Amino acid sequence: MSAPENPLLLDNQLCFALYSASLLMTKLYKPLLDEIGLTYPQYLAMLTLWEEDGVTVSALGARLHLDSGTLTPLLKRLEKAGLLTRERNEEDERQVLVRLTQEGRALKKRAADIPRKIVAATGANLPEIINLRKRLKKLRANLAK
């Protein structure tokens, strides 16, 4: 029978495994995103908009799990870079709609190879990546409860 794990060792912490892996993943993305002029949070926002353009700021924030205090400056920088516009919804002026510009839509082509490069860098095969992503989504959903 093996000895129980010490719950207070750093390497036994799930939170540290997730945190340190996240730091390294973000570091891996940096040079790839530098080539297209985006930060990692900006890339996530653009991924969301490439998937569904013309969403409200609140819907975008919910999808990215970001509050407006974090999201608004990020969107302002993307707007200043000419990648998107923000405008009041004519039907409900309380809502601000985010829309890609032509330049923002065109950037998608330049970003197209990033996921393949990331998968290759992990050393995992596609089924392993899909399984890990599925398990992380389940963990996120459980933690959100």
C-alpha positions in Angstrom: 0.0 0.0 0.0 1.4 3.4 -1.0 1.7 6.3 1.4 -0.9 9.0 1.0 0.2 12.2 -0.8 1.1 15.2 1.3 -1.7 17.6 0.5 0.5 20.6 1.3 3.2 19.9 -1.2 3.3 22.4 -4.1 3.6 19.7 -6.7 0.5 18.0 -5.3 -1.7 21.0 -5.9 -4.1 20.9 -8.8 -4.3 24.7 -8.8 -0.5 24.9 -9.3 -0.5 22.3 -12.1 -3.2 24.4 -13.9 -1.5 27.7 -13.2 2.0 26.7 -14.3 0.6 25.0 -17.4 -1.4 28.1 -18.2 1.7 30.3 -17.9 3.7 28.1 -20.2 0.8 27.9 -22.7 0.5 31.7 -22.8 4.3 31.9 -23.2 4.1 29.5 -26.1 1.4 31.7 -27.8 3.4 34.9 -27.4 5.7 34.8 -30.4 3.0 33.5 -32.7 0.6 36.3 -31.6 3.4 38.9 -31.8 3.5 38.1 -35.6 -0.1 39.1 -36.0 0.0 42.0 -33.5 -2.2 40.5 -30.8 -1.9 39.8 -27.1 -3.3 36.5 -25.8 -6.5 38.1 -24.3 -7.0 40.0 -27.6 -6.6 36.7 -29.5 -9.3 35.1 -27.4 -11.6 38.1 -28.1 -10.9 37.8 -31.9 -11.5 34.1 -31.8 -14.9 34.7 -30.3 -15.7 37.4 -32.9 -14.5 35.3 -35.8 -16.9 32.6 -34.5 -19.8 35.1 -34.1 -19.6 38.7 -35.2 -21.9 41.5 -34.0 -22.2 40.4 -30.4 -22.9 42.6 -27.4 -20.0 43.5 -25.1 -21.8 41.6 -22.3 -22.2 38.4 -24.4 -18.5 38.6 -25.3 -17.5 39.1 -21.7 -19.7 36.1 -20.6 -18.1 33.9 -23.3 -14.6 34.9 -22.3 -15.3 34.9 -18.5 -14.1 38.5 -18.3 -15.7 41.4 -16.5 -16.3 44.8 -18.2 -13.4 46.4 -16.4 -11.0 44.0 -18.1 -12.9 43.7 -21.4 -13.5 47.4 -22.2 -9.8 48.4 -22.4 -9.0 45.3 -24.4 -11.8 46.2 -26.9 -10.7 49.8 -27.0 -7.2 48.7 -28.0 -8.6 46.4 -30.7 -10.8 49.2 -32.0 -7.8 51.6 -32.1 -5.9 49.0 -34.1 -8.7 49.0 -36.6 -9.8 45.4 -36.0 -13.3 46.1 -34.7 -15.9 48.7 -34.0 -18.1 49.3 -30.9 -21.5 50.9 -31.4 -24.7 51.3 -29.5 -27.5 48.9 -30.4 -30.2 50.9 -32.2 -32.9 48.6 -30.7 -31.6 48.8 -27.2 -29.1 51.7 -26.5 -28.0 50.1 -23.2 -26.2 47.5 -25.3 -22.9 48.0 -27.2 -22.4 45.8 -30.2 -18.9 44.7 -31.2 -18.3 44.1 -34.9 -15.3 43.1 -36.9 -13.9 45.5 -39.5 -12.7 44.2 -42.8 -9.1 44.2 -41.4 -10.3 42.2 -38.3 -11.9 39.6 -40.6 -8.8 39.4 -42.7 -6.6 38.8 -39.7 -8.3 35.4 -39.3 -6.3 34.1 -42.3 -3.0 35.2 -40.7 -4.0 33.4 -37.4 -5.2 30.2 -39.1 -2.0 28.1 -38.5 -1.6 29.0 -34.8 -3.7 26.1 -33.4 -1.7 23.5 -35.4 1.6 25.0 -34.1 0.3 24.9 -30.5 -0.9 21.3 -30.8 2.5 20.3 -32.3 4.3 22.0 -29.4 2.3 20.1 -26.8 3.8 16.7 -27.9 0.3 15.3 -27.5 -1.8 13.8 -30.3 -5.2 15.2 -31.3 -7.3 12.7 -29.4 -5.3 13.4 -26.2 -5.8 17.2 -26.7 -9.5 16.7 -27.3 -9.8 14.6 -24.1 -7.8 17.0 -22.0 -10.0 20.0 -23.3 -13.1 18.0 -22.5 -11.9 17.3 -19.0 -10.9 20.9 -18.4 -14.3 22.2 -19.6 -16.0 19.8 -17.2 -13.7 21.0 -14.3 -14.5 24.6 -15.2 -18.3 23.9 -15.2 -18.0 22.1 -11.8 -16.1 25.1 -10.4 -18.6 27.6 -11.7 -21.4 25.9 -9.7 
